[in-house]
């Protein structure tokens, strides 16, 4: 079958996944989305579409993914993984799943793409051995910076990401980081990062019952407009913490609502020790969201401010209790 589009996650792993599929299948049209857009059916997906690093839609031609929660969702929907063309595997990145799938099909990828996938594994799984390694500016990290840089609108962001898919497909990361457009975006991100660190410093704390100061809480609910931050930057301020939890209000067409969004990730500190922490399991147990062992997100709905404040306090306490119960 000839495929017409690649619908992929709007992050580094999604971009690299699209580049690999584009190389293997000769597809030149790319659509970027978050998991919610697929779950809510906001994007029409058909048999000529390849879906990468996203939940399985109602129908598609090929599906590639590595999220435990998306696999469990298939079970809830009564869909057998074996019925779906493509591959699901619990790898460090969706890119790795795709690399292995097409390599087994006889596709010979350029050698530089193997290094690109290796870096994507580390970036997507956050498997750094230390904060120093995380902050080292490798070609993959710099390209990731360029994706994280702000844009005036979503159309501009997606235009850049489409170009980046083709560059990653056709060039080593070491070359791409010197492209003028990429360089400009890297510098823009560096400036933004300084602003984000100042904001995190103002809005971060530890829960009053978190005596060991294990979970950094970044509470952005005081803001009328959602500030843009990258929560993992909090580890630069609190290097001994074991996890970071961000909470902010959801916005509807720019208007602040009383619904809350939460996202959580594990610290690099836990990469060097045995542990049983599973953030995706916490979100699934609370029935508010999903994720990996190392990163997860959820949503809490409230009809008014009083209910929001009550639910916010309840969910933060429950997350902490589940965290402690995991050992």
GIRA-V564268 format. One line per field, one symbol per residue. phi: phi as a letter, one per 40 degrees, with the letter a starting at -180 (. if undefined). A space follows every 50 residues. Layout:
phi->???
//
This chain:
phi->.ccbbbbbccadccccdcccccccbgcbbbbbacdcccccgcbcbbccbb bbgadcccaacbbbaacdcccccdcccgbcdcccchabacccacdcdcdc cccccgcbcddcccccccccdccccfcccaccccccccdcccccdccccc bcacccdcccccccdccccbacdccccccdccdccccccdcccccccccc dcbbabcdccccfcbcbbbbccccbcccbbcccdcccbcccbabbbbacc bbfgbcbccbbbaaaccddccbacabcaccccccccfbiaicccaaaabb bacaccccccccccccccdcccdcccg
//
